[in-house]
Amino acid sequence: MLGYIEAATSAGTGDYRTDAINAAARRAKAIGGDAITVQSNGREYAGTYSTGGAVTSGNYGGNVTGTAVGPNVIGTVSGTGYSTTSSWGIGAPLSRGRATVFVIKFK
């Protein structure tokens, strides 16, 4: 036996456990191993991806009237208006694979 390797995949999507074993096997081959024995294999939480946004739109329509009385202006403002806001968001957990393997070298 040459030793053991702990391998992890990057966070994202895919077959985490198989990807971690494949990564460990490639590393074992690179150091001269002939075979591996899997001691542990699984996935772990690696963070959260989240994103969102919002859009607002509005409108106003109305009238302004006024009359000059000496140095003053007397008038009225009337009208209607509205605004609309739409928003969205998403959050998703990210995982990564992790495997520990023993590296074997045949004589």
N, C-alpha and C positions, 0 to 999 in steps of 0.2 A: 504494500500500500504506500502511495506517495504522500497522501495527506487528505485534507478535505477542502472543499470550496463552498463558500456562501455566495450565491448569486441572486441578483434582484433585477427585475425588468423596470423600465421607466413607467411612470404613471400614464394611464390612458385606457384604451379599450383593447380587447383581444382576449386570447386564451392565456390568462396570466400564468397559470401553473405550468402548462406545457412550455410556454416561452421561457420561464425561469429554468426549467430542466434543460432545455436546448442551449441556453446561454452557459449553464454550468458544464455541459458536455463539450461545447466548443472550447471553453477555457481549459478543461481537463486535457483535451487533445493537444492544445497549444503547449502545455507543459510536459508532454510526453506520456500521458496516460493512455491505457488501452481500453479501459472500461470505467463505468461509474456505478455506484450503488446509492440510491436515493435514501437519505436519512429522514428528511422532512421536506414538505412541499405544500404551499398554500398561497394565500393572498392576504394583503394587509392594506389598510386605509392609507391613502397617500395625499389626501387633501380634498378640496371641493372646488369645482368649476362653477362660477356663477356669472350671470350677465342679466342686463335688463335695460329698459329705456322708457321714455315718456314723450308724448306729443301733445301740445296744447294749441287749440285754434279758437278764435273768437270773432265777434262781429258787433257793431253798434250802428244804430240808425236813429236819427232824431232831428229836432228842430231847435233853433235858437232865435228868439225874437227880443228886440230891445228898443227902447225909446229914450232919447236924450231929454232930460229934464234939468235944465241949467247945467251945472258942472257934473251931474250924476247921470248914470245910465241905469234904467230900470228895465228888467227883462225876465224872461223865463227860459228855461232849458227843459225840454221833455224828450223822451225817447226810450228805446228798449235796447237791450244788449244781452249777449250770452257768451259763455265760454265753455269749452268742452276739453277735458283732459283724459287721455287714454294712456294706460301704462301696462307693462308686462315685465315679467322676470322669471328666471329659472335657476335652480341650483341642483347640481348633480355630484354625487361622490365619485372620487377617482380612486382606483385601486392599482396595486402593482403586485406582481408575483414574486415570491421569495422561495428559494430552494437551497438545501444543504446536501451536498453529495460527498461520498468518499471516492477518491481517485485511486484506481487500481492499475498496477503495471505488471504485466506477465513476463516471466523469464523465458 
